[in-house]
Amino acid sequence: MTPDLPMPDPPPPPTPAPLPAPATAPGDGGPGGRGGVADAEPRQRLHPLSPVLHGAKSLVVVIAGLSWSTLSRVGFGWFALMAALLALGATVLAVVSWYNTGYHVVGRELRVHEGLLWRRTRAIPLERLQAVEVVRPLLAQLTGLAELRLEVVGGAKTEAPLAYLGVAEAGVLRRRLLALAGPAPAPGPQPAPDDVAPAVPPPPGRALHAVSNRDLLVSQLLTPQAFLLPFGVAFVVAQFVSEGSYSFIAVASTITAMAGVLLQPVRRVLDDWNFRLARDEGTLRVRNGLLETRAQTVPLSRVQTVGVTWPLLWRAKGWLRLRLEVAGYSAAEGDDRNRPDRLLPVGDHPTGEAIVAEVLPGVRLGALATTLPPTRARWLRPLSRRAVGAGLDERVFAARSGLLTRQLTVVPYARIQSVRVTQGPAQRRLRLATVHADTAGGAGAAAPDRDLAEAWWLAAELTARAHAARRAG
């Protein structure tokens, strides 16, 4: 028999390679979200006075929500106590929200963290950023704070603001975000956030125009609302006198009604007070506001249309108003003050022509010629046929409309996204059609009630010129 040979010991099992440490989410490396991976800077909080300002705003909302009927039922003492308790609760919630809110920049993203029970992190890609606006409501001006609002391409509304930051901090962060929103940096090691040199304040830009506050006031007096204002005030006062009640509730209700009548023209004056327009390389800078100041930057590359308006009562003084349509801004924003569409609240024709030439180089406002619809269009427009028109300039498509308030829309060919020809039932019988030049901003321009053959020619010409302008650009 063959003797049993000792079996060799089995080789030791291979030592498993150590598993890599789990990646730490940016900003989650320590208490309060500080620390994290090397490319994430520490999470920053908003200014400590932010809860105070939010609490003050909540107090106004609470008092307005309690209504005058509540005051009459419970008396002033209980009313004040209820308002104080609700305002205190709102302030506590604001403090808790501030403690759990932070932001930091990770690569080319701005990340905003918020929420206590339901945590939420919003990542805003900076390459889609169009502008960062510095807004200072009245309370923020009194406390030396500012609010940052971000406009992102494709956003349903203006991104929730960083409210509030110190004025200097807001300016530095705004410049940094706009710089990161530019072309991507060259590959290679990038300096740590702490090693970045302080941002140098940009030059003030070349001043284009400053609107006179006197002209602004007079322009609001020359509006239909201003002419109807005395009748509205007289109606409110007559209602108050006819009631024969001079109680606190009656007086307060009368003041509230009169404030509603006065609000719109006063708000326009306050919004456009000290309106200043300047230009940098490729951008427009707009500053305006009295109780709430705004500093907006509008990239000229995003301008889709320029609208010119001649209100009826302004034409005697030769005044006009200019507005912009800008791609990437929220057209559905409930508050139109959040949209940077103001180009000139009020000004004379030479001023308007000079500003249009700055926004659309080579375009002369007074040289834009338009033609009328055919005579048979009077069946659809018995009064306004001679007030509408359309024309092709060397660089832009122009369309005018309006009988009492005249309007002119100017669309650069390179900004036209699509061209449509539409016909209604009455237009089909009259062999008419409307040509629409759509832009990324939404509204575009339209040439209504053109001859059918002319409409198809105009649509083909607009399409060809739009393709040629985009290739040339």
C-alpha positions in Angstrom: 0.0 0.0 0.0 1.2 3.4 -0.7 1.6 5.3 2.5 -0.6 8.3 3.0 1.2 11.5 2.2 0.5 14.5 4.3 -1.7 16.9 2.5 -0.3 20.5 2.0 -2.0 23.2 4.0 -4.5 25.2 1.9 -3.4 28.7 0.9 -4.7 31.4 3.1 -7.7 33.2 1.7 -6.8 36.5 0.0 -7.2 39.5 2.2 -10.1 41.5 0.9 -9.1 45.0 -0.3 -10.4 47.7 2.1 -13.7 49.1 0.9 -13.5 52.8 0.0 -15.0 55.1 2.6 -18.4 56.2 1.7 -18.5 59.5 0.0 -19.7 62.3 2.2 -22.4 64.4 0.7 -21.1 68.0 0.2 -21.7 70.0 3.2 -22.8 67.1 5.5 -19.5 66.5 7.1 -20.2 68.0 10.5 -22.6 69.8 12.7 -24.8 72.2 10.8 -23.6 70.7 7.5 -20.1 72.1 7.7 -17.1 70.1 6.3 -17.6 67.5 3.6 -15.6 66.6 0.6 -12.7 68.8 -0.5 -14.6 70.5 -3.4 -17.4 71.7 -1.1 -17.0 74.8 0.9 -18.6 75.1 4.3 -22.3 75.7 4.4 -23.1 79.3 5.1 -26.2 80.6 6.9 -28.2 83.7 6.2 -27.8 86.9 8.2 -28.9 86.6 11.9 -31.4 89.4 11.4 -33.3 87.4 8.7 -35.8 86.0 11.2 -36.6 89.5 12.5 -37.5 90.7 9.0 -39.5 87.7 8.2 -41.3 88.1 11.5 -42.1 91.7 10.8 -43.6 90.7 7.4 -45.6 88.0 9.1 -47.0 90.6 11.6 -48.4 92.7 8.8 -50.0 89.6 7.2 -51.5 88.5 10.5 -53.0 91.9 11.3 -54.5 92.1 7.8 -55.9 88.6 8.1 -57.6 89.3 11.4 -59.9 91.8 9.7 -61.8 94.8 11.2 -64.8 92.6 12.1 -62.6 90.7 14.5 -61.5 94.0 16.1 -65.1 95.1 16.6 -66.1 91.8 18.2 -63.2 91.2 20.7 -62.0 94.8 21.4 -58.6 96.4 20.9 -56.9 94.7 23.9 -57.7 91.1 22.8 -57.1 92.0 19.2 -53.6 93.2 20.1 -52.9 90.1 22.2 -54.0 87.8 19.4 -51.8 89.6 16.9 -48.8 89.5 19.3 -49.2 85.7 19.9 -49.5 84.9 16.2 -46.6 87.2 15.4 -44.5 85.5 18.1 -45.3 82.1 16.7 -44.4 83.3 13.2 -41.1 84.6 14.5 -40.2 81.4 16.3 -40.9 79.5 13.1 -38.7 82.0 11.2 -35.9 81.4 13.7 -36.1 77.6 13.3 -36.2 78.0 9.5 -33.2 80.2 9.6 -31.2 77.8 11.8 -31.9 75.0 9.3 -31.3 77.0 6.1 -27.9 77.3 4.5 -26.2 77.6 1.1 -22.9 76.8 -0.5 -21.3 76.5 -3.9 -20.2 73.0 -5.1 -18.4 73.1 -8.4 -20.8 74.9 -10.7 -23.9 74.5 -8.6 -25.4 76.6 -5.9 -27.0 74.3 -3.3 -29.6 75.6 -0.9 -30.5 73.5 2.1 -33.7 74.1 4.1 -36.3 72.3 6.2 -36.6 70.8 9.7 -38.9 67.8 9.5 -38.8 67.5 5.7 -35.2 68.3 4.5 -34.9 69.7 1.1 -31.8 70.5 -1.0 -32.1 72.5 -4.2 -29.2 72.3 -6.7 -29.2 75.3 -9.0 -26.9 74.7 -12.0 -25.0 78.0 -12.6 -24.5 77.4 -16.3 -28.3 78.0 -16.6 -28.2 81.1 -14.6 -29.3 84.3 -16.4 -29.0 86.9 -13.7 -28.8 87.5 -10.0 -30.7 90.5 -8.7 -30.0 92.4 -5.6 -33.3 93.6 -4.1 -33.6 95.7 -0.9 -37.1 96.2 0.5 -37.6 99.0 3.0 -36.9 96.9 6.1 -33.8 95.5 4.5 -32.6 99.1 3.7 -33.1 100.1 7.3 -31.1 97.1 8.6 -28.3 97.1 6.0 -29.4 93.8 4.4 -30.2 92.7 0.9 -32.0 89.8 -0.9 -30.6 87.8 -3.7 -33.0 86.5 -6.4 -31.9 84.1 -9.1 -33.3 83.8 -12.6 -32.7 80.4 -14.3 -33.5 79.3 -17.8 -36.6 77.2 -17.9 -37.7 78.1 -14.3 -41.4 78.3 -13.7 -40.8 81.3 -11.5 -38.0 83.3 -9.9 -35.9 81.0 -7.7 -36.7 81.4 -4.0 -34.4 84.1 -2.8 -31.6 84.1 -0.3 -33.2 86.5 2.2 -31.4 88.1 3.8 -27.6 88.7 3.4 -25.4 91.6 4.3 -25.1 94.1 1.4 -21.4 93.5 0.9 -21.8 89.7 1.2 -24.7 89.8 -1.3 -22.6 91.8 -3.8 -19.6 89.4 -3.5 -21.8 86.3 -3.9 -23.7 87.8 -6.9 -20.4 88.5 -8.7 -19.1 85.1 -7.9 -22.2 83.3 -9.2 -22.3 85.3 -12.4 -18.6 84.5 -12.9 -19.2 80.8 -12.4 -22.2 81.0 -14.8 -19.8 81.8 -17.6 -17.8 79.4 -19.7 -16.4 76.4 -17.8 -12.9 76.8 -16.4 -10.0 75.0 -18.0 -9.3 71.5 -16.6 -6.8 71.3 -13.8 -6.6 71.9 -10.1 -8.7 74.8 -9.0 -8.0 76.9 -5.9 -9.8 76.2 -2.7 -12.6 78.6 -1.9 -10.6 80.1 1.0 -7.7 80.8 -1.5 -9.9 82.7 -4.0 -8.9 86.4 -4.1 -11.6 88.8 -3.1 -13.9 89.7 -5.9 -13.1 93.1 -7.4 -16.1 95.3 -7.7 -17.0 95.7 -11.4 -16.8 99.1 -13.0 -20.0 101.2 -12.9 -20.6 100.9 -16.6 -21.3 103.5 -19.2 -24.4 105.6 -18.2 -27.1 105.6 -20.9 -29.9 107.5 -19.3 -31.4 108.7 -16.0 -35.2 109.3 -15.9 -36.3 112.5 -14.3 -38.5 111.9 -11.3 -40.5 115.0 -12.3 -41.2 113.4 -15.7 -42.1 110.2 -13.9 -44.7 111.9 -11.7 -46.2 113.9 -14.7 -46.4 110.7 -16.8 -48.5 109.0 -14.1 -50.8 112.0 -14.0 -51.3 111.7 -17.7 -52.9 108.2 -17.5 -56.6 107.2 -17.6 -56.3 105.9 -14.0 -55.2 109.3 -12.8 -58.1 111.0 -14.6 -60.6 108.6 -13.0 -58.9 108.8 -9.6 -60.9 111.9 -8.4 -64.1 110.1 -9.3 -63.1 107.0 -7.4 -62.1 109.0 -4.3 -65.3 111.1 -4.5 -67.4 107.9 -4.6 -65.6 106.4 -1.5 -66.1 109.6 0.4 -69.7 109.9 -0.6 -70.3 106.3 0.6 -68.7 107.2 3.9 -70.8 110.3 4.4 -74.0 108.7 3.4 -73.6 106.0 6.0 -73.6 108.6 8.7 -71.2 106.5 10.8 -67.9 108.0 12.0 -66.7 105.0 14.1 -63.2 103.7 13.9 -64.3 100.8 11.7 -66.0 103.2 9.2 -63.0 105.4 9.1 -60.6 102.5 8.7 -62.7 100.9 5.9 -62.8 104.3 4.1 -59.1 104.6 4.3 -58.6 101.1 3.1 -60.9 101.7 0.0 -59.1 104.9 -0.8 -55.7 103.2 -0.6 -56.9 100.6 -3.1 -57.8 103.4 -5.5 -54.5 105.1 -5.1 -52.3 102.0 -5.0 -51.6 101.4 -8.7 -50.3 104.9 -9.8 -48.4 105.3 -6.5 -46.8 101.9 -6.9 -45.6 102.7 -10.4 -43.9 105.9 -9.2 -42.3 104.1 -6.3 -41.0 101.3 -8.4 -39.5 103.5 -11.1 -38.1 106.2 -8.8 -34.5 107.2 -9.6 -34.5 104.9 -12.7 -30.9 104.6 -14.0 -29.8 102.7 -17.1 -26.2 101.8 -17.9 -24.4 99.4 -20.1 -21.4 97.2 -19.6 -19.8 94.9 -22.2 -22.8 92.8 -23.3 -25.1 93.6 -20.4 -27.6 96.3 -19.4 -27.7 97.5 -15.8 -30.9 98.8 -14.4 -31.3 100.5 -11.0 -34.7 101.7 -9.7 -36.9 102.0 -6.7 -37.6 104.2 -3.7 -39.0 102.0 -0.9 -37.6 98.9 -2.5 -34.5 99.3 -4.5 -33.5 96.9 -7.3 -30.2 96.3 -9.1 -30.8 94.1 -12.2 -28.4 92.9 -14.9 -30.0 92.1 -18.2 -27.7 90.2 -20.7 -28.2 91.6 -24.2 -27.8 88.2 -25.7 -31.0 87.2 -24.0 -33.2 90.1 -25.3 -35.9 88.7 -27.6 -38.0 91.8 -28.4 -38.2 95.5 -27.7 -41.6 97.0 -27.2 -42.4 100.7 -27.7 -45.6 102.2 -26.3 -47.1 105.7 -27.0 -50.0 106.2 -24.5 -52.7 108.6 -25.8 -52.1 111.4 -23.3 -48.3 111.2 -23.6 -48.2 111.9 -27.3 -48.8 115.6 -26.8 -45.5 115.7 -25.0 -43.7 113.3 -27.4 -43.2 110.7 -24.7 -42.9 106.9 -25.1 -42.2 103.9 -22.9 -39.8 101.0 -23.7 -40.0 97.4 -22.5 -38.0 94.3 -23.1 -38.8 90.6 -23.5 -36.0 88.6 -22.0 -35.5 84.8 -22.5 -35.1 82.8 -19.3 -37.2 85.1 -17.1 -40.4 83.9 -15.6 -43.2 85.2 -17.8 -45.7 83.6 -15.4 -44.4 85.4 -12.4 -47.3 86.8 -10.3 -45.5 89.9 -9.4 -44.4 91.6 -12.6 -41.8 93.6 -10.7 -39.7 90.5 -10.5 -39.2 90.6 -14.3 -36.6 92.8 -15.8 -38.7 94.2 -18.6 -38.3 97.9 -17.9 -36.0 99.6 -20.4 -37.4 103.2 -20.2 -40.4 104.1 -18.0 -40.8 107.5 -19.8 -38.7 109.5 -22.2 -38.8 111.5 -25.4 -38.3 110.1 -28.9 -34.6 110.9 -29.3 -33.9 109.2 -25.9 -35.9 106.1 -27.0 -34.1 105.9 -30.3 -30.7 106.1 -28.7 -31.5 103.3 -26.2 -33.0 101.1 -28.9 -29.8 101.5 -30.9 -27.8 100.4 -27.8 -29.9 97.2 -27.3 -30.3 96.5 -31.1 -27.2 97.9 -32.8 -27.9 99.2 -36.3 -31.7 99.6 -35.7 -33.2 103.1 -36.0 -36.6 103.4 -34.4 -37.7 106.3 -36.6 -36.7 104.4 -39.8 -38.8 101.3 -39.2 -41.4 101.3 -42.0 -44.6 99.2 -41.9 -47.4 98.6 -44.4 -51.2 98.4 -43.8 -53.4 95.4 -44.2 -55.5 95.3 -47.4 -58.6 97.4 -47.7 -61.0 94.5 -47.2 -59.6 94.1 -43.7 -61.8 97.0 -42.6 -64.6 94.5 -42.3 -62.7 93.0 -39.3 -61.1 96.3 -38.1 -63.5 99.1 -39.0 -61.7 101.6 -36.7 -58.2 100.2 -36.2 -57.2 99.0 -39.7 -54.9 102.0 -40.2 -53.4 101.5 -36.8 -51.9 98.1 -37.5 -49.1 97.3 -39.8 -46.0 95.2 -40.3 -42.6 95.5 -42.1 -39.3 93.9 -42.7 -36.2 95.9 -41.9 -32.6 94.9 -42.6 -32.1 93.4 -39.1 -35.6 93.2 -37.5 -39.2 92.4 -38.0 -41.5 95.3 -36.9 -45.2 95.1 -36.1 -47.4 97.9 -34.8 -50.9 97.9 -33.3 -53.2 99.9 -31.0 -55.7 102.7 -31.7 -55.6 104.9 -28.6 -52.4 103.5 -27.1 -50.0 102.9 -30.0 -47.6 100.0 -29.7 -44.6 98.8 -31.8 -42.9 95.4 -31.3 -39.4 94.9 -32.7 -38.0 91.4 -33.1 -34.5 90.6 -34.3 -34.4 87.9 -36.9 -31.9 85.8 -34.9 -34.4 85.6 -32.0 -37.3 84.1 -34.0 -37.9 80.5 -33.0 -40.9 79.7 -35.1 -43.2 81.3 -37.7 -47.0 80.5 -37.8 -49.8 81.5 -40.2 -53.3 81.4 -38.7 -56.8 82.0 -40.1 -60.1 82.4 -38.4 -63.5 81.8 -40.1 -64.0 85.4 -41.1 -60.4 85.7 -42.3 -60.9 82.7 -44.6 -63.9 84.3 -46.2 -61.9 87.5 -46.8 -58.7 85.6 -47.9 -56.8 87.1 -44.9 -54.3 85.5 -42.5 -52.2 86.5 -39.4 -48.5 85.8 -39.3 -46.9 85.1 -35.9 -43.2 85.4 -35.2 -42.6 83.4 -32.0 -39.6 84.0 -29.7 -38.1 82.1 -26.7 -39.5 84.8 -24.4 -43.1 83.8 -25.3 -45.0 86.8 -26.8 -43.1 87.6 -30.0 -44.9 89.7 -32.6 -47.8 89.3 -35.0 -48.9 90.8 -38.3 -52.7 90.6 -38.3 -55.1 90.4 -41.3 -52.6 90.3 -44.2 -53.5 89.2 -47.7 -53.3 85.4 -47.8 -50.6 85.3 -50.5 -48.7 88.1 -48.7 -49.0 86.2 -45.4 -47.4 83.0 -46.9 -44.6 85.1 -48.5 -44.0 87.0 -45.2 -43.8 83.7 -43.3 -41.3 82.2 -45.8 -39.2 85.4 -45.7 -39.2 85.5 -41.9 -38.1 81.9 -41.8 -35.3 82.4 -44.3 -34.0 85.6 -42.6 -34.1 83.9 -39.2 -32.0 81.0 -40.4 -29.5 83.3 -42.1 -29.2 85.5 -39.0 -28.5 82.5 -36.7 -25.9 81.2 -39.1 -24.2 84.6 -39.3 -24.3 84.9 -35.4 
